[in-house]
Amino acid sequence: MAKRDFYETLGVAKNASEDEIKKSYRKLAMKYHPDRNPDSKESEEKFKEVKEAYEMLTNPEKREAYDRYGHAGVDPNMGGGGGFGGGAGGFGDAFGDIFGDIFGGGGRGRGAGPQVYRGADLRYNLEITLEQAAHGFDTTIRVPSWDKCDTCHGSGAKPGTSPVTCTTCAGHGQVRMQQGFFSIQQTCPKCHGTGKIIPEPCAACAGQGRIKRNKTLEVKIPVGIDNGMRIRSSGNGEPGTNGGPSGDLYVEIHIKPHTVFQREGDDLHCEMPISFAKAALGGEIEVPTLSGKVSFTIPEGTQSGKTFRLKGKGIKGVRSGFAGDLFCHVAVETPVKLTEKQKDMLRDFEKLTTEGGAKHSPQSKTWRDKVKDFFE
């Protein structure tokens, strides 16, 4: 089967410039690349076709031979050279750029400088009390940080000397590796991407250009912050590499367990022990809240496990327009270490309530009925 004209394959005119050929090739190569068209035999063949056309037309000698003699001028079987040998100048560099575009690397052309990296983010765990979380407060924290070395002013070189351009990558910070007809850029193994070599490192920072110090930061803890939430301090993470931006510092909140309250979102829960007499007779009781004590009345005959809701006595969350509620869970306390007199009084009381029938113990009556139904 006869080969298509190389200019027709790339969609350019016969007098097209090298830039026009390269631009057209990049577009077609990205369109037909096998990684973008898996399991497509047609795309694979088209990709090989445009690749061959590009290689031939970006090599001045092969292009001249092709323009004069057609495919015969570049056919290796007819003495014309041809093939996929990498040619003078073109395919490796162009394909390196395309490879970066396809895989998100943002290809780097010839003459590009050392690669710039953003600094890493840092995390600081801050433990606070429930009261502090409810009301908010300002605090200071000390975190380890990298600062510019005062001795070498960040150059990493001994005072009086300077870094020199890396000879391995010519200051680009990256080297190109040829694997078949794939051209892949990698971080320079000698300068580690900086593009510079330091013959005489600074003694104060061992050539790093920075030293580790602790710095003090002010942190504002907002009202209603919850366990696990994070506060971002922009730019206070690790410094970037080769002039890249610094990362961020995230202050992660951990709330200490409280002796009275358990938090559930913006609501608070507490267990409220009351005496047997108070549960039976009812009356006013006093309970704590995060803003002070409050009193409310419980009805007579209150059972253990009963929950009372105090509206607005919870926590106003970070994103809430109003405070949550406080839920008081009643726990009727059984008296202990009774005297003989107290025991006799309770026996008399038990006798009187038993003689009074089920009206004094409605829950016991209901439970006995359920047990009876179960066995019958």
Backbone torsions as a table, in degrees:
resi	resn	phi	psi	omega
1	MET	NA	130.1	-176.5
2	ALA	-68.9	141.6	178.5
3	LYS	-75.7	148.3	175.6
4	ARG	-73.4	155.0	176.1
5	ASP	-60.2	135.3	-176.9
6	PHE	-61.5	-39.5	179.9
7	TYR	-66.2	-39.4	178.6
8	GLU	-66.2	-39.0	179.6
9	THR	-60.1	-41.5	-179.4
10	LEU	-87.4	-9.2	178.4
11	GLY	71.7	36.1	179.3
12	VAL	-126.2	163.3	178.5
13	ALA	-79.1	162.3	-177.6
14	LYS	-68.0	-20.2	178.4
15	ASN	-101.2	19.0	-178.2
16	ALA	-63.6	144.5	178.1
17	SER	-77.8	167.4	179.6
18	GLU	-63.0	-37.0	178.0
19	ASP	-63.6	-40.2	178.7
20	GLU	-65.8	-39.9	178.3
21	ILE	-64.7	-44.3	-179.4
22	LYS	-63.4	-43.6	-179.4
23	LYS	-61.3	-43.9	179.8
24	SER	-67.3	-39.8	179.5
25	TYR	-63.3	-43.7	-179.4
26	ARG	-59.5	-42.7	-179.4
27	LYS	-62.6	-46.1	-178.2
28	LEU	-71.3	-38.8	-179.1
29	ALA	-64.3	-39.4	177.2
30	MET	-67.5	-34.1	-179.6
31	LYS	-68.7	-42.0	-173.5
32	TYR	-102.6	4.9	-176.1
33	HIS	-57.4	134.9	-178.3
34	PRO	-56.2	-31.6	-179.8
35	ASP	-71.3	-21.5	176.1
36	ARG	-93.8	-11.6	-179.5
37	ASN	-134.6	64.1	-177.6
38	PRO	-62.6	142.9	177.3
39	ASP	65.6	19.1	178.0
40	SER	-108.8	104.3	-179.8
41	LYS	-65.7	-36.7	-179.1
42	GLU	-63.0	-44.0	179.3
43	SER	-64.7	-37.8	179.4
44	GLU	-62.8	-42.6	179.8
45	GLU	-66.7	-41.0	179.2
46	LYS	-65.2	-37.8	178.7
47	PHE	-61.5	-44.1	178.4
48	LYS	-63.9	-36.9	-178.1
49	GLU	-66.2	-48.6	-178.7
50	VAL	-69.4	-29.8	178.3
51	LYS	-66.7	-44.0	178.7
52	GLU	-64.6	-42.8	179.6
53	ALA	-61.2	-42.6	-179.2
54	TYR	-64.3	-44.3	-178.7
55	GLU	-60.4	-41.9	-178.3
56	MET	-68.7	-42.7	-172.9
57	LEU	-81.4	-11.9	176.7
58	THR	-98.2	-1.2	173.4
59	ASN	-100.7	112.5	-174.3
60	PRO	-53.0	-43.2	-177.7
61	GLU	-67.5	-43.9	-179.6
62	LYS	-68.9	-35.0	179.3
63	ARG	-66.5	-41.2	178.8
64	GLU	-62.6	-42.2	179.8
65	ALA	-65.7	-38.5	-179.7
66	TYR	-68.3	-40.9	179.9
67	ASP	-63.4	-32.0	-177.0
68	ARG	-85.5	-41.2	-171.5
69	TYR	-120.2	-0.8	-178.8
70	GLY	75.3	-152.7	-177.7
71	HIS	-62.8	-28.1	179.6
72	ALA	-63.9	-28.0	-177.6
73	GLY	-72.7	-17.7	-178.3
74	VAL	-122.4	7.7	179.9
75	ASP	-78.4	119.6	-178.5
76	PRO	-61.8	-25.3	179.1
77	ASN	-74.4	-11.8	-179.4
78	MET	-117.3	16.8	173.9
79	GLY	86.4	10.8	-175.2
80	GLY	-93.2	-2.0	-179.8
81	GLY	99.4	-90.0	173.8
82	GLY	50.7	-149.9	179.5
83	GLY	75.3	-163.8	-177.4
84	PHE	-114.7	42.1	-171.5
85	GLY	-79.0	2.3	175.1
86	GLY	99.0	-18.4	168.9
87	GLY	52.8	168.5	-178.8
88	ALA	-85.1	101.0	172.0
89	GLY	96.2	-12.2	-167.4
90	GLY	-123.3	-53.1	-165.3
91	PHE	-65.2	-46.2	-175.9
92	GLY	-58.0	-46.2	-177.5
93	ASP	-67.2	-45.5	-177.7
94	ALA	-66.0	-41.2	-177.5
95	PHE	-70.2	-30.5	175.0
96	GLY	-59.6	-42.5	178.2
97	ASP	-64.7	-42.9	-178.6
98	ILE	-66.6	-40.5	178.8
99	PHE	-57.7	-42.2	178.7
100	GLY	-65.5	-40.2	179.4
101	ASP	-62.3	-42.3	-176.4
102	ILE	-68.5	-40.4	-174.2
103	PHE	-102.3	15.3	172.6
104	GLY	83.7	10.8	-176.3
105	GLY	-84.5	-12.9	-179.1
106	GLY	59.5	70.5	-169.4
107	GLY	-41.5	145.1	-177.6
108	ARG	-109.6	121.8	-178.5
109	GLY	-78.4	175.0	178.1
110	ARG	-64.0	137.0	179.1
111	GLY	92.5	0.6	-179.7
112	ALA	-69.4	150.0	-178.7
113	GLY	-83.3	-176.0	179.9
114	PRO	-63.1	151.3	-174.8
115	GLN	-74.0	139.1	-178.2
116	VAL	-100.7	134.0	-179.0
117	TYR	-125.4	140.3	174.1
118	ARG	-75.0	144.9	179.5
119	GLY	-68.4	157.7	-179.6
120	ALA	-73.6	150.1	174.0
121	ASP	-78.5	151.3	178.1
122	LEU	-119.1	155.3	176.6
123	ARG	-124.9	137.6	177.7
124	TYR	-125.1	123.1	179.7
125	ASN	-88.3	121.7	-179.0
126	LEU	-117.6	120.1	-179.6
127	GLU	-96.8	127.8	-179.0
128	ILE	-132.6	167.9	178.4
129	THR	-88.9	165.7	177.7
130	LEU	-63.7	-38.0	177.8
131	GLU	-62.3	-41.4	178.4
132	GLN	-65.1	-39.2	178.1
133	ALA	-64.9	-37.4	-177.2
134	ALA	-71.2	-37.8	-173.3
135	HIS	-101.9	-17.1	-177.0
136	GLY	75.4	155.7	178.8
137	PHE	-169.1	167.4	175.6
138	ASP	-106.3	139.8	-179.7
139	THR	-145.0	171.7	175.7
140	THR	-122.8	146.6	177.9
141	ILE	-130.9	153.2	176.3
142	ARG	-113.1	124.0	-177.2
143	VAL	-127.1	145.5	175.7
144	PRO	-70.0	140.9	-176.8
145	SER	-148.3	154.2	175.1
146	TRP	-97.2	125.8	176.7
147	ASP	-118.3	158.1	178.7
148	LYS	-61.4	136.1	179.8
149	CYS	-65.7	128.4	-179.0
150	ASP	-73.2	-24.2	-177.0
151	THR	-75.3	-49.2	-177.0
152	CYS	-102.6	0.3	179.8
153	HIS	58.3	32.1	174.2
154	GLY	91.8	-4.4	-177.4
155	SER	-78.3	-26.0	-176.7
156	GLY	84.0	-6.9	-177.2
157	ALA	-99.0	150.1	177.6
158	LYS	-58.3	137.9	179.4
159	PRO	-51.5	133.2	-177.0
160	GLY	95.3	-10.6	176.7
161	THR	-120.1	172.3	-179.1
162	SER	-139.7	153.4	172.6
163	PRO	-63.9	153.3	178.5
164	VAL	-119.0	158.0	-179.5
165	THR	-65.7	134.4	179.0
166	CYS	-66.0	128.4	-178.0
167	THR	-78.8	-21.7	-178.5
168	THR	-71.1	-41.9	-177.0
169	CYS	-113.1	4.3	-179.7
170	ALA	58.7	30.9	176.8
171	GLY	86.0	0.6	-178.6
172	HIS	-77.6	-23.7	-177.3
173	GLY	85.0	-6.9	-179.6
174	GLN	-140.3	153.1	175.1
175	VAL	-123.1	152.3	-177.9
176	ARG	-101.8	127.8	179.9
177	MET	-107.4	127.2	-179.9
178	GLN	-97.5	120.0	177.3
179	GLN	-124.2	99.5	-174.1
180	GLY	63.5	-124.5	175.7
181	PHE	-104.6	21.0	170.8
182	PHE	-100.6	135.8	177.1
183	SER	-117.2	117.7	-174.0
184	ILE	-121.0	131.6	178.2
185	GLN	-90.7	136.8	178.0
186	GLN	-133.0	157.4	177.1
187	THR	-62.5	135.5	-178.1
188	CYS	-60.5	125.9	-177.7
189	PRO	-72.8	-16.0	-177.5
190	LYS	-88.6	-46.2	-178.1
191	CYS	-102.0	-3.3	178.6
192	HIS	58.3	36.3	173.5
193	GLY	91.1	-3.6	-177.8
194	THR	-82.6	-23.9	-177.2
195	GLY	81.1	-1.6	-177.6
196	LYS	-128.6	150.5	173.5
197	ILE	-119.3	140.0	-179.2
198	ILE	-109.5	101.4	-178.7
199	PRO	-63.6	-39.7	-178.8
200	GLU	-124.2	95.2	-176.5
201	PRO	-67.3	151.4	175.5
202	CYS	-67.3	131.8	-177.7
203	ALA	-70.5	-30.1	-175.8
204	ALA	-70.1	-35.2	-176.0
205	CYS	-120.1	6.8	179.9
206	ALA	57.7	32.4	175.7
207	GLY	84.6	1.5	-178.0
208	GLN	-80.4	-22.2	-179.0
209	GLY	81.0	3.4	180.0
210	ARG	-152.0	155.2	179.1
211	ILE	-130.3	156.8	-176.4
212	LYS	-92.0	130.9	177.6
213	ARG	-139.2	161.1	171.0
214	ASN	-93.2	135.3	176.7
215	LYS	-124.3	150.4	-178.2
216	THR	-99.9	129.2	-180.0
217	LEU	-123.6	143.9	174.7
218	GLU	-91.3	132.9	-178.6
219	VAL	-126.3	130.9	177.4
220	LYS	-99.4	115.6	178.8
221	ILE	-90.6	115.7	-176.2
222	PRO	-73.1	156.1	177.4
223	VAL	-61.1	131.9	174.3
224	GLY	84.4	10.0	-179.7
225	ILE	-60.8	145.5	-175.3
226	ASP	-113.4	165.8	-179.0
227	ASN	-59.9	132.2	178.3
228	GLY	90.3	-11.9	177.9
229	MET	-69.9	155.8	-178.2
230	ARG	-124.5	144.5	174.8
231	ILE	-112.7	126.7	-177.4
232	ARG	-94.3	130.5	173.1
233	SER	-109.7	100.2	-171.9
234	SER	-64.7	131.9	174.4
235	GLY	79.6	5.3	-179.1
236	ASN	-103.8	19.8	173.5
237	GLY	-89.4	-156.1	178.3
238	GLU	-67.2	142.9	176.3
239	PRO	-67.6	153.9	179.7
240	GLY	-74.8	171.8	179.1
241	THR	-106.0	138.6	179.3
242	ASN	56.9	41.3	177.6
243	GLY	85.7	6.7	179.0
244	GLY	-70.1	161.6	-178.5
245	PRO	-70.0	153.7	177.6
246	SER	-73.9	154.7	174.6
247	GLY	-77.1	-172.3	-178.7
248	ASP	-111.7	158.5	175.0
249	LEU	-106.5	128.2	178.1
250	TYR	-110.7	118.7	176.9
251	VAL	-92.2	111.1	-178.2
252	GLU	-96.0	129.5	-173.9
253	ILE	-89.7	132.8	173.9
254	HIS	-127.9	118.9	-176.4
255	ILE	-94.4	129.1	-179.7
256	LYS	-66.9	147.5	174.9
257	PRO	-60.4	140.9	-178.2
258	HIS	-100.6	147.5	-177.7
259	THR	-75.4	-20.9	-175.7
260	VAL	-115.9	-43.9	-170.3
261	PHE	-108.1	150.0	167.6
262	GLN	-118.9	132.8	-177.2
263	ARG	-95.0	140.3	175.1
264	GLU	-138.4	93.6	-173.0
265	GLY	67.7	-124.5	177.6
266	ASP	-94.5	-2.3	-179.7
267	ASP	-94.8	154.2	174.8
268	LEU	-119.2	149.3	177.6
269	HIS	-128.6	142.2	174.6
270	CYS	-146.3	152.0	176.4
271	GLU	-94.8	132.5	-174.3
272	MET	-118.3	97.6	179.3
273	PRO	-74.6	133.2	176.5
274	ILE	-131.9	157.9	-178.6
275	SER	-74.4	162.3	177.5
276	PHE	-60.6	-41.7	-179.1
277	ALA	-65.5	-42.5	-179.8
278	LYS	-64.3	-39.2	179.0
279	ALA	-65.5	-38.2	-178.2
280	ALA	-74.9	-40.9	-173.8
281	LEU	-93.2	-20.8	-175.5
282	GLY	76.7	178.4	178.3
283	GLY	139.8	-175.3	-175.8
284	GLU	-87.2	136.3	175.8
285	ILE	-129.6	157.9	-178.5
286	GLU	-114.2	130.6	179.7
287	VAL	-128.1	150.4	178.5
288	PRO	-83.5	152.0	169.3
289	THR	-133.3	173.5	179.6
290	LEU	-71.8	-10.2	178.8
291	SER	-116.3	16.1	178.6
292	GLY	126.1	-178.1	-178.6
293	LYS	-87.6	147.8	174.4
294	VAL	-134.4	154.4	178.8
295	SER	-118.1	146.1	172.2
296	PHE	-152.0	163.9	-175.0
297	THR	-102.0	131.9	174.0
298	ILE	-101.5	145.5	-179.1
299	PRO	-75.7	157.7	175.8
300	GLU	-67.0	148.8	-178.8
301	GLY	80.3	19.9	178.8
302	THR	-66.8	131.5	-177.6
303	GLN	-95.4	154.2	176.1
304	SER	-62.7	136.6	-178.0
305	GLY	96.9	-10.5	178.0
306	LYS	-63.2	139.3	-178.7
307	THR	-113.1	131.7	175.9
308	PHE	-113.4	137.0	-177.0
309	ARG	-107.3	124.4	176.0
310	LEU	-106.5	104.3	-172.7
311	LYS	-68.0	135.4	176.1
312	GLY	76.1	8.8	-179.4
313	LYS	-101.7	14.9	175.7
314	GLY	-91.7	-137.2	-177.6
315	ILE	-118.5	138.1	173.0
316	LYS	-84.1	110.2	-175.5
317	GLY	-69.4	167.3	-178.8
318	VAL	-58.1	-39.1	-176.7
319	ARG	-107.0	13.2	-177.0
320	SER	-98.8	149.3	177.2
321	GLY	-90.9	-11.4	-179.3
322	PHE	-150.9	163.9	-176.1
323	ALA	-77.9	155.1	174.9
324	GLY	-78.2	-165.3	-175.0
325	ASP	-114.4	162.5	174.3
326	LEU	-108.6	125.2	179.5
327	PHE	-107.9	117.3	179.4
328	CYS	-100.2	120.2	-178.0
329	HIS	-101.6	116.9	-175.2
330	VAL	-73.3	134.7	173.1
331	ALA	-128.3	106.8	179.4
332	VAL	-73.3	123.0	-173.7
333	GLU	-90.4	129.1	176.3
334	THR	-81.4	126.2	-179.0
335	PRO	-65.2	145.5	-179.0
336	VAL	-127.3	164.9	177.2
337	LYS	53.5	51.3	-178.1
338	LEU	-78.2	149.3	172.8
339	THR	-79.7	168.4	178.4
340	GLU	-62.9	-37.2	178.8
341	LYS	-62.6	-44.0	179.8
342	GLN	-64.8	-38.4	178.4
343	LYS	-64.9	-41.6	178.1
344	ASP	-63.2	-38.6	179.2
345	MET	-65.7	-38.7	179.3
346	LEU	-69.1	-35.0	177.6
347	ARG	-65.6	-40.6	176.8
348	ASP	-64.0	-40.4	179.8
349	PHE	-65.2	-41.8	178.7
350	GLU	-61.7	-40.8	179.7
351	LYS	-63.7	-42.8	-178.9
352	LEU	-66.1	-41.7	-179.1
353	THR	-69.3	-35.3	177.9
354	THR	-66.4	-41.5	178.2
355	GLU	-66.2	-25.9	-179.6
356	GLY	-74.0	-12.3	177.2
357	GLY	89.5	-168.4	-173.1
358	ALA	-69.8	-15.0	-177.4
359	LYS	-63.5	-23.9	179.4
360	HIS	-84.6	-21.3	-177.8
361	SER	-133.7	69.9	-175.5
362	PRO	-63.0	-35.1	-178.9
363	GLN	-69.5	-39.1	177.7
364	SER	-63.7	-40.4	178.8
365	LYS	-61.8	-45.8	179.5
366	THR	-62.1	-42.7	-178.8
367	TRP	-64.7	-43.2	179.7
368	ARG	-63.0	-37.2	177.4
369	ASP	-64.2	-39.2	179.9
370	LYS	-67.0	-40.4	178.8
371	VAL	-65.0	-42.4	179.6
372	LYS	-60.6	-45.1	179.2
373	ASP	-62.8	-36.4	-178.0
374	PHE	-63.8	-45.6	-177.3
375	PHE	-77.9	-24.4	178.1
376	GLU	-82.9	NA	NA
